[in-house]
Amino acid sequence: MDKDKKKRGGRAYLNDFERDLTGRYHYRGKMYHYRGTLPRQRVLGLLWAGAAVAQVLLLAAGCLDGQGLGRCFYVLLPYVAAFVANVSVCWALGRLTAGGDPMREYVYEASVAKLPMRSMLTAVFSAAAALMCLVHILLNGASWQRVVFILLAVTAAGVQVALRRFLGAFSWECGNEGQMSAAEKR
């Protein structure tokens, strides 16, 4: 296999690394710099707070033991999808936090670029779980657990919609590609 062959697909970001004369790798790809109006640490704190609140709300909704909630597939499926989608939001926030500033392009693509869709998926699945629980109430009658489940799921959806809107204050600008200096080439 040719050493100079460029990778495609999921590991294409490896093409952005070059080896210097000492054998160490250096990143030469695009870098993204934070350019938001609020300080980066404050924005990250607010994003983490929103994701944590949504996760706690969804966890609390899952802990309810109302008759039929745990055995009703059309309530359970969107609830589990919302929970997993919010875990995905937390994962992307972890990559974003660890990525630093400036951030490498592949980290940006895996975190900042994915956050709006992931938060919207969480909101949609949370709202779907609340809607399906409402259908369950119409078919089988109301109980306090079912009503609380709906309130928790709707609140989690609202938190994710607010989180997605807040992502607009979190702007990044693509900087220059990394340049290898003469000292690094030796």
C-alpha atoms as one frame of an Amber mdcrd trajectory, in Angstrom:
protein
   0.000   0.000   0.000   1.338   3.431  -0.961   2.423   5.629   1.978   1.334
   8.809   0.199  -2.160   7.535  -0.515  -4.780   9.932   0.881  -7.475   8.555
   3.157 -11.134   9.085   2.334 -14.251   8.887   4.438 -14.319   8.863   8.236
 -10.553   9.145   8.642  -9.954  11.807   5.992  -8.885  14.254   8.700  -5.658
  12.254   8.993  -4.605  13.848   5.678  -4.184  17.121   7.595  -1.291  15.764
   9.657   2.280  15.931   8.408   5.422  14.457   9.820   8.436  16.679  10.426
  12.054  15.585  10.122  12.124  14.407  13.746   9.181  12.081  13.136   6.584
  14.066  15.104   3.175  14.793  13.592   1.851  18.337  13.205  -1.674  19.398
  12.280  -1.805  21.442   9.062  -5.541  21.645   8.472  -8.047  24.449   8.987
  -8.452  25.981  12.430 -11.622  27.585  13.797 -11.462  30.512  16.225 -14.285
  31.520  18.576 -15.746  34.912  17.608 -18.923  35.135  19.685 -20.178  38.178
  21.561 -20.165  36.402  24.939 -17.019  34.908  26.485 -16.419  31.315  25.381
 -16.410  29.911  28.932 -19.761  31.519  29.727 -21.334  30.170  26.545 -19.989
  26.692  27.273 -21.364  26.900  30.814 -24.814  27.869  29.552 -24.788  25.133
  26.915 -23.769  22.531  29.501 -26.448  23.782  31.899 -29.141  23.456  29.223
 -28.035  19.965  28.216 -27.835  18.864  31.873 -31.296  20.241  32.665 -32.768
  18.443  29.652 -31.008  15.205  30.654 -32.297  15.433  34.245 -35.831  16.139
  33.001 -35.740  13.167  30.651 -34.262  10.935  33.348 -36.986  12.022  35.784
 -39.651  11.292  33.159 -38.194   7.823  32.661 -38.278   7.133  36.394 -42.028
   7.610  36.583 -43.777   4.321  37.138 -47.242   5.120  35.935 -49.389   2.267
  34.774 -48.734   1.732  31.094 -45.844   4.185  30.716 -43.157   1.531  30.818
 -45.096  -0.972  28.783 -46.456   1.244  26.042 -44.138   1.016  23.031 -45.478
   4.132  21.290 -44.591   6.220  24.374 -41.369   4.401  25.146 -39.779   4.543
  21.665 -39.774   8.349  21.246 -38.759   8.740  24.898 -35.691   6.498  24.452
 -34.828   8.290  21.191 -34.998  11.659  23.014 -32.805  10.371  25.828 -30.195
   9.000  23.412 -30.293  12.195  21.327 -29.625  14.269  24.448 -26.710  11.995
  25.363 -25.444  12.765  21.861 -25.764  16.500  22.604 -23.691  16.010  25.764
 -21.084  14.056  23.788 -20.786  16.872  21.224 -20.484  19.421  24.033 -17.692
  17.357  25.527 -15.820  17.390  22.210 -16.445  21.126  21.918 -15.167  21.812
  25.427 -12.074  19.659  24.981 -11.417  21.049  21.483 -10.200  24.375  22.816
  -9.739  27.606  20.929  -8.552  27.524  18.185 -10.214  24.264  17.249  -9.181
  21.820  14.569 -11.548  21.394  11.642 -12.439  17.759  12.328 -13.312  18.600
  15.948 -15.427  21.533  14.729 -17.283  19.267  12.305 -17.928  16.675  15.034
 -19.121  19.161  17.636 -20.170  22.684  16.648 -21.598  21.688  13.271 -23.600
  18.794  14.763 -25.030  20.492  17.866 -28.027  22.279  16.265 -29.322  19.101
  14.613 -28.774  16.981  17.716 -30.551  19.437  19.986 -33.443  19.684  17.540
 -33.706  15.889  17.397 -33.901  15.809  21.187 -36.648  18.425  21.133 -38.638
  16.633  18.429 -38.404  13.225  20.113 -39.280  14.724  23.521 -42.341  16.411
  22.039 -43.270  13.160  20.284 -43.011  11.266  23.579 -45.291  13.842  25.230
 -47.756  13.606  22.339 -47.793   9.803  22.478 -48.356   9.947  26.227 -51.318
  12.241  25.555 -52.660   9.638  23.109 -52.151   7.038  25.830 -54.168   9.207
  28.241 -56.983   9.567  25.709 -57.093   5.795  25.202 -56.598   4.642  28.793
 -57.407   7.513  31.121 -55.322  10.014  33.041 -53.099   9.529  36.054 -50.768
  11.949  37.792 -47.702  10.044  36.527 -48.816  10.411  32.913 -49.486  14.129
  33.306 -46.101  14.673  34.986 -44.433  12.670  32.190 -45.988  15.002  29.613
 -44.891  18.102  31.548 -41.316  16.823  31.909 -41.048  15.826  28.240 -42.464
  19.146  27.012 -40.114  21.075  29.308 -37.127  19.066  28.025 -38.206  19.877
  24.470 -38.472  23.568  25.348 -35.002  23.559  26.913 -33.537  22.011  23.759
 -35.282  24.559  21.516 -33.845  27.359  23.675 -30.421  25.697  23.537 -30.586
  25.531  19.751 -31.507  29.216  19.531 -28.689  30.106  21.898 -26.195  28.385
  19.605 -26.452  31.445  17.350 -24.361  33.435  19.863 -21.655  30.831  19.533
 -19.968  31.832  16.280 -16.718  30.432  14.913 -14.496  31.784  12.168 -12.279
  29.660   9.976  -8.662  30.766  10.216  -5.643  29.937   8.131  -4.347  26.459
   7.711  -1.406  25.536   9.869   1.925  26.300   8.245   5.023  24.285   8.982
   7.897  26.555   9.935  11.468  25.926   8.811  12.383  24.895  12.372   9.620
  22.253  12.402  10.794  20.814   9.064  14.234  20.027  10.499
